[in-house]
Amino acid sequence: LLALLAFSLIAPPVFAHAIGGSDAQFVRNTVGADPFPFLYLGAKHMVTGYDHLLFLLGVIFFLYRMKDVLLYVSLFSIGHSTTLILGVLTNVGISPFLVDAVIGLSVCYKAFENLGGFRQIGFKLDTRVAVLGFGLVHGLGLATKLQELHLNPNGLVVNLISFNVGVEIGQMLALSVILGAITLWRMHSSFTRFAATTNSLLFLAGVILAGQQIAGYILGGVVS
């Protein structure tokens, strides 16, 4: 978990759920429905999308009951699935830097909540609403990355749905590993000792992620 946090601090923002290299070339050149490659790309995209995973880490960090984990992850999935598909189909014109900056702030929000910060300032927001709302933003971030590749309209709906299903598969795989690690960690006293430190690092990671994207927006695309 700490390695994931540390990587987010040193990795350039180009890795934040970007689709590049041969994957990007494949997507650009695809004409017609080709569901299985898009399914794979969606899963790969989520497993390597550390900004999404950091947010989910914050969401499940203090969730001890499986039904609560399923509830919050489902709300997140509904949110990002909705804006991923609609964002591409409606060709939403919004800067990916600004969307990714909000995604970074979503990590800050969850870490700050885990630290009890909102209780200290007397602010109360239904966590379920927040997770759903940030899920919409995360999905929009995925949509902006796909929009940059100028997908061919022939077979677009099938490919988008396949990509989204792949994202869900990748999310389940990554979340299983994260949840398993946290469950094991909770068996040791170090979890209580270092929970605040971990969420402080999580907050710092969110600040850096947001700062990178804001800098990219101000510099006009020098940072991608």
Helices and strands as residue ranges (DSSP letters): H 2-10, G 13-15, H 21-29, H 35-47, H 50-60, H 66-89, H 96-114, H 117-121, H 127-147, H 156-185, H 190-218
